[in-house]
């Protein structure tokens, strides 16, 4: 599953997530990780535009869970094919481990 957002979009304040669109993408991802309470945040080794949040009770359990992929785009429509290819490639690589 991918969580996709535009950089300039504002996150609704009705949720208690403290995600500020003026922060760097790294800070926004960390804010989301803290809000969700996920113990593991990884940066994609091949494409540094992607981060992965993994749910679980602790880091060891989270290593065995399916991640939520996160990437920020100024214009999602022009990047949709790239996103799908990246996600499918990553998913297939993980499932073959």
N, C-alpha and C positions, 0 to 999 in steps of 0.2 A: 504494500500500500504506500502511496506517495502523498505527502502533504505538500501542496504547491501553493505558492502565494506570490504576489507581485511585491517588489521591494517597497513601493510607495503606498501600498494598502495599509490601512490602520486596522489593528486587531480590535474587535469589539470589547469595550470596557465592561460589558455585563459579565464577561468571564473574569476570573480573578488573575488571569495570566498577565504578568507585567512585561509585555513585549512591546518595545518601543521601536517604531519603524526608523527612528533616527539613529539607533544603535547599529553597530557593525553586524553583518550576518552571523559572525561567531557569537556575539553577545545575544542576539535574538534566539539562536539555537540553544544556547545555554539556559536562557530564560524559559524556553519551552520545555527543556529537559527537567528543570527544577519544578515547573508547574505540574507536569505530568507525573513527577516522582520516579522517573526512569533512572536506573542506576548506571546505565552505560551509554556513552556518547562516543561515536567513532567518526573519523574523517575518512572519506573514500581515498584509498591510496592511488588510484588511477586518475580520478577526476576530482580535483580539490574543491569543486563547486558543490559537492554533495556531502551531507552528513547523515548518519544513521543513529537513531535512538532505539534502544532495545529495552523492552519491559522486563521486569522480573523482581523477585524479592531482594536480590543482591547481584553483584557483577558476575559471579560464576553462573548463576541461573540465567541471567540475561544473555550470556554468550550463546545459549542454545535456543533463543527465541527469534522469531521473524522480526526484522527491524522495520521501523517507519523511516522512509527515506525523505530527506528534506533538501530542497534547493530553492534559491531565490532567483526570480527572473524579472526583468523590467517588462518584457513582453512575452507572455506565456504562449500565445498562439503560434508565434514563429519558432518556438523551441519544442513544441509538443512531440514531434517525431524523434528528436534527440533524446528527450526524456524517456520515451517508451523504449528506445533501443538500449539506453544505459540501464534502465531498470530490468529489462528482460535479460540482458547480459549478466548483470549482477545476480539476479535470481537464479539463473541457470548455473552459474559458477558455484553459488552456495549450495544448491540442491545436489550437485555432483560430488560434494565433499564427503 
